[in-house]
């Protein structure tokens, strides 16, 4: 390669990539409910058990973040797109129906936070959903039949 040539550009990281990274993080470091990270681990501990959103934050930032507002603009855009991909998947496959006092559905939007924190939820369900949401994002966004 000539000194004036630029190296080839890397492919951009997609929400599917980040969802898979979050699932891998949970497999390796553990899953948590109630907060982004397990409070039994000090704030300087780099890899605490995390909730789905916390694992996505780590996948986007490359390190622990206590709140998504701490992300730089590029990582924040990745975080929001990745969380939206998870919400789209959950809305389709595990919708949370909020019903008013008369029995009418008032909201069919699934919060990834309340979904993650459901007492009946398991780590395997969260990891499986992250991987499945990644597969669905790829299916819906990959052009040219690369799947």
Secondary structure as UniProt FT lines:
FT   TURN            3..4
FT   HELIX           15..29
FT   TURN            39..40
FT   TURN            43..44
FT   TURN            46..47
FT   HELIX           52..61
FT   HELIX           68..70
FT   HELIX           73..93
FT   STRAND          98..99
FT   TURN            101..102
FT   STRAND          105..107
FT   HELIX           112..117
FT   TURN            119..120
FT   HELIX           123..141
//
